Amino acid sequence: MADQARVLDRAIEKAAVTRSVFVAPGALAALPECVRDFGERPLVVIADDNTMEAAGRAAVSVLAGAGLTVAEPVVLDEKPRVKPHAATARGIAATLRERGAIPVSVGSGVVNDLTKYAAEVAGVPYVCVATAASMDGYAASGAALLDEGFKRTLDCAPPVAVVADLDIVAKAPRRMAGWGYGDLAGKIVAGADWKLADALGEETIDPEPFAMVQDNVRAWLAEPAAVANGEGAATGALVNGLLVAGFAMQAHGNSRPASGAEHLISHVWEMERLTFRGEPAAHGACVGIGTVALLALYEWFLDQDIAPGTVRTASGASTPERIEAEIAAGFPAGHLADSARAEMAAKGGRAHRRAERLALLAERWPALREDLRRTCVPAATMETWLRQAGAPAHPGDLGVPLSKLAADYRRARLIRRRYTLLDLLDDLGWLDRGIAALFAEDGFWGRRMGAEVRHAASA
């Protein structure tokens, strides 16, 4: 734990905005220290029904007890859970401007992202009180919100301070720690995708933010059963890992250190308002499953032989016409499809580099393949870790048919301009081939489904 605390301290030093972080049992008592620099402006707690009970009332009491001005809280009461709509955040921003107030987010992913974006729109800083170890967005720049139905990361500043009272975090529903574990698991794919993009001249690795995450992610994932059991040391390490990932994003300026193609599958499902047992599917749950899906695809890819002749004869990369047809077939007409077109237009601006990318791939393949193998975790191993952590690990755990996942491997690359394994396979003309291999009878997903579903997935 001491080593992890030092990792967190070093990450805070690199953060662009956040300057105070308190992670400990009883840390809520430090909240007044986080807001002293705001002068006499009133403070507004932003929470939902559950987090108001879990920590919001206590936060109001601690602040008022320190002699600070605390306005009426904003309690979001959408059922069964508050949804990440940018319009909600803009409404909160209007309240902040009307009251001349500074927001204190009390909650986890959605509440924090809504408050973060509201603070940006209102032109004020904010403080975050974390109530669960459920995702890595507490300390990150940007808020992942649905804006006219399209899941995008909206530019906004991270909190100036984060308080994670481990007594409060430990009382959160146990499944939320599994979601956080799933979000951290995704850093394995994020690291591999960034190495790929760097090797092919698409996006140079930023060494310090990269190392913040990749030097530590295996340690964060090392005790999944202890996470599921709610053990104190494991919970603290999980919180630290989620915060460090956020600080890496702060230091780099976007989500590249912590997000790869696994997040693209998650975003597709979230944009579709995927629900399971009457509740919106949690972000970390979707990311964990997306991580298994991409690790399986990486395994297939890393088993391929690539040489100069391979790339010279590569064909079948998506044309603009095919991409347009995929967007039209894969997303409803309107804002969703138009946003996908904008992202793919930006990606298409680099299409002229395809031959150069593939030449670099062939030249660097032996060393790159070994590096990626060291970075990745076998998909079956990750599936086991997620289950041990109490996290969803298979699409069926969220009610997603494997036949749908087969289609979503293709759709995922259409929603972001970031270069990932999905784009490289498309460059090679191998994307359909790789997906088909996973769903074949002896493939990763084929071994996990019946023959009738296999036929539907490959159709």
N, C-alpha and C positions, 0 to 999 in steps of 0.2 A: 504493500500500500504506500509506503514511503517513497519508493521509486516512482509510482504512478503520480504521487503528489508533486514530485519534482518535474515530471513530464508536463503536468498541468501548469506549474509555475512558469516553466520555459515557454509554453504556448501562450500564456497571458502576456508575456513580454513582447511577443511578436504580433499581438492583436492590434488592429488598427484603431478600435474604438473602446472596447471593454477594458476597464482598468481595475475593477474590484470583483473578486469571485470568492464566495464563501461556500465551501462544501464540507459539511460536518453535521453531526447530531446537534440539534439546537441552534443551527445557523440562522434561523429566522430572527433571532435577537439582534443580528447585525444589520437588519434592514434599514433602520434609521441612519446608520452610518453611510449607506449607499445613496441617500437622497439629500444629505446636508447641503450639497452645493447648489440645490435648486432654489435657494432662498425661501421666500414666503409663498411661493406658488402652491396652490392646493394640489394634493395627490389624489388620484382616482384609481382604485383597484378595479381591474378588468378581470372577470372570472366567468365561469359557467356555474350552473347550479351545484354540480359536484365539487368543483374546486373551491367554490366559495365556502362550502362546509369544511372541506379538507384543510384549507389554509387561508382562505380569503378573510374570514372573520378574525382569525389570529393576526393576520398582517395588518388589518385596520386597527386592531387593539394595540399592537406593538408601535405602530406609527403615532397613533393618538397619545399613547402613554409617554412618548418621547417629546410631546408638546408640538407635534407637527399638525398642519391643517389637512384634514382628510375629508374629501367631498363624498357624496353618496356614491357607492360603488355602481359600476355598470355590470349587471349580471345577465349573461346571455342564456336564454332558456329554451333554445331550439331542441326538439326531441327527435330521435333518441340521443343524438349528439349534435353539437354545433358543427356546422359545415364551413369549410374554408372559402367563403365567398368574398371576393374583393369588395363587393358592394357593402357587405357588413362592416368591413374595416373602414370604409369611407364614412359610414354612418357614425362609427365610434370617433373618427377624426373630427366630425362636425361637433360632437359633444365636447371633445377636448378643447376645441377652439372657443366654443361658447362659454366654457367654464374657466378658460385660461389655465388649464390643469396639465400636470405631468402624469402619464399613466404608469401604473405598476401592474404588469401582467402576472396573474396568479393562475397557473395551469400548465398544460403540456403543449403538444404540437400546434393544434389549431388555435387555441387561445393566444399562444405566444406569437404565431404568425399574424393573426388579426391585429394584435396590439402593436406589433413591430411596424406593420404597414400603416396603421392608423397614426402612429407617432410620426412616421415619415411625411404623410400627407398633411398632418397638423403642424409640422415643422418643429417638433419638440423631441427631446431625448426620452428614453424609457428605461425602466428597471424590470428585470425578470425574476420571478420567484418560481422555480421549477417544482412541480408536484409529483412527477413520475419520471422514471428512467426509460422513456418511451421513444425518443428520437433525438437526432443530433442538431436540431435547428435552434436550440436555445441561444447559442452564442454566435450563430452564423449570420453573415450578411444576407439580405434578401429574404423574401417570404414566399413560400410555395402556396399560391392561392388559385382558385378557379375564377378567371376573369372572363365573363361571358361564356362560361362553360369550358374554356381551354385552360388546362393546368400549366401555369407558367411561374417562373421565379421572378417576382417583381422587385426592382431595386429598392432597397431601404437599408438603413443603418442598423447594426446589431445593438443590443442593450449596452448601456454604460456600466451596468453591474448585474451580476447573476448571483442569486442566493439559492442554494440547493440544500435544504434541511433534510438530512438523511432520516430523521425520525418521521418526517412527513412522507418522503419518497417511499419508505419501507411499508407504509400503510396503503399505498396505491394498489389497485387490483393487480394480482400477480401477473396476469397476462400482459400487462403493459410493459413489464421488464422484458418479456419475450419479444415484444415489438421493438424495444430498444436494441436488443441483441440482434434482431434481424436487420435493423438499420446499420449497425456496426459491421455485420457480416458483409454487407454490400461494399465495404471499403476494399475487400479483396479484389472484386471485379473492377472497382474504380481505379485501383493501382495498376492492374493489368492493362486496362484500356488506355490509361495515360502513358504507360510505357510504349504501347503500340503506336499511339498518336505521335509521341516524341520520336520514335525510331523511323517513322515514315514521313517526318518533316511537317506534321500537321499542327502540333502544339507542344512546344518545348516544356519539359518538366521544370517546375519552379522548385529548387532543391529543398528549401526549408519547409514549406507547407507539405510537400510530398513526404518528407522524412517524418514530420510530426505524426502523420497517420500511419504510413507503411512500416516505420520502425517499431510501432507499438500495437498494431492491430491484432497480431497473433496472441499477445498477452491479454488483450481485452476479451478475446474469444476463448481463452484457455479453460474456463470453468463454467460451462453451460449449466450443469446440474446445480451448482451453487447459486447461479442466477435464479433458476427456477425455484429453489428453496428459500430465496429471500435472505441468504446469508449476508451479514453486514459488510464484510470485506469485498465480496463479489459485487454487491450493490454499489458500493463506493467506487470500485474500479470501473463499473459500467457507466456510472455518472461521469467520472473523469474522462473516459474514452469518448463519450458523446460530446462533452464540452470541448475536448481537444480537437475533435473533428470540426466542430464549429469554428474554433479559433484558426484552424488551418484554412478554412474558407475565408475568414476575415483577412488573414495575411495575404492570401492569393488574390482576393477580390472577386472570386466567383466560386461555384460549387465543384469545380473540377477535382480538387483533392479528395472529395468524399462522395462523388456521384459519377457512375458510368452507365452502361447499358442496362444494368439491373434496375436502375431508377426509371428508365424509359418504360419498361414493362409496367412498373408500379404506376407511373403517371397515366398510362393508357387506361388502366383499370380505374384509377381515381377519377379521370375525366368521364368515364362511363357511369359514375356513381355506383360502383360495385358495392353491393351490400351482402351481408352474410348474417343469417338469423335475425334479420330486421334491423341491423346496424350497419353504418358505413364501414367498409373494410379499412382497417387501420393502415397508415402509411408504412410503418415498420413491418407489418405482416406481409404486405405486398412486396416490399423490398427484399425480405428474406426469401420468398419464393422466387422472385426475379433473379436473385443471386444464384440459387440452385440451377435455374434455367440457363443462365449465362455460363456458369462453370461447366455445365454439361456440354455446351456448345464450344467452349474453349478446349475441353478435352478432345473433342472430335477434331477441331482445327489443328491442335498441336500434334496430332498423329499423322498429319498430311506431309508429304514430301514436296518441298518447294525449291525450285532451281530456276536459273534464268530461262530455260525452255518452258517451264511451267507458266511463268508470267507472260512470256511473249505470245503464247497461244491462248491466254485467258480471254474469254469472251462471255457475253451474256450480262454485262453490267446494265443496270437500269438506265433507260433513256428518259429524257424529260416527258415523253409521251406516256411511258409506262408508269412513271411516278405520278403523273396527273391521274391516270386511271386508278392507281392504288388509292390515292387520296379520295377520289370521288366515291370509290367503292367502300373505303374503310371508315369514313367519317361523315356525319350528317352535313348536308349543305348549310352554309352560313359561316359563323365565326370559327367553329372548330376546323373546318376544311380550309378556310382562308388562312388561319394561323399556321396550319401544317404547310400550306403552299409557301408562306413567307419563310419558314424555317428551311424548307428544302431548296428554296431559291438561294438562300445564303450558302447552304451546303453546295449547291450546284455551281456557285461561283468558284469553287475549287476543283471542279471536274476536270479542268485542263491538266491537273497534276496527276491524274490517275496513272499514266505510264511511269512517271517519276516515282510515285509511291510504290508501285509494284516492283520496279527495279531495285529500290532500296530494300524492299521485303526480301527479294531473292538474295541480294548481297549480304544482308544481315541475318538471314534466317537461322543458321545453326546456333549462333550466340543468343539471338532473340528468343528462339524457341526454349532454350534452356533457362533463360531468365524468366520467361513467362511461366514455365513449369514450376520454378521455385516460388513464384508469386502466388500462383493459384492453389486452391485446395481442391481435392477431388470432390466432385458434386455429391457423391454418396456420403462422403465424410461430412460435408456441410449440412446435408439433409439430416444426418444423425445429430450433429451439434444443435441444430435448430430445435429438433424434437426434445433433446435433453434440456434445452433452455425453456421449454414450454411455448415455443413459437411455431406458427404454421410453417410447414416445410414442403408441402405438395399443393398444387393448384386446387385439388379437391378439398383441401382444408378451408378454402374460402368459397367453395361451391363453383369453381371455375373448371369446366370440362377441359381435358387435355387437347381435344380438337380445337378449342378456342385458343389455347396457348400456342398451338402450331401457327395459327394465323397472326397472333400478336407478336411473335418474333419478327415478322415482316413489318407490321404496323409501327412497332416501337421506334424504328429508326426514322420515321417520318415526322416526329414531333419535336425534334431538337436538332440543331446544327452541329452539335458536338460529335467529333469523329470517334467511333467505337469499333469493336470487333464486328458489329453488324454491318458497318459501312465497308470495312475491309473485305468481308465475305461478298458483299455486293460488288465491290471493285473487281474481285476475282471471278464473278459470275457463279459463286459457290453457295450463295445464301440458301437457295431452295434445296440444294444438294445436302447441305449441312443439317437443315431442319428435317429433311426426310430421313437422314441417317439416325437422328435422335428418336424418331417415331417408328422406325423399322422394328421388326420383332425382337431383334437382339440389341436395339439401341437403348439409351438411358431411359427415355420415357416409354418406349415400346415394352420394356420389361415391367412397366408399372400400369399397364392397361390391357383390356381385353381386345380380342381380334376385331370385334365390330367397331370399337372406338378407334383402333389403329387405322382401319380402312377409312373412316370419316376424316381423321386427321391428315391422312396423306392424299385425300381427294383434291 
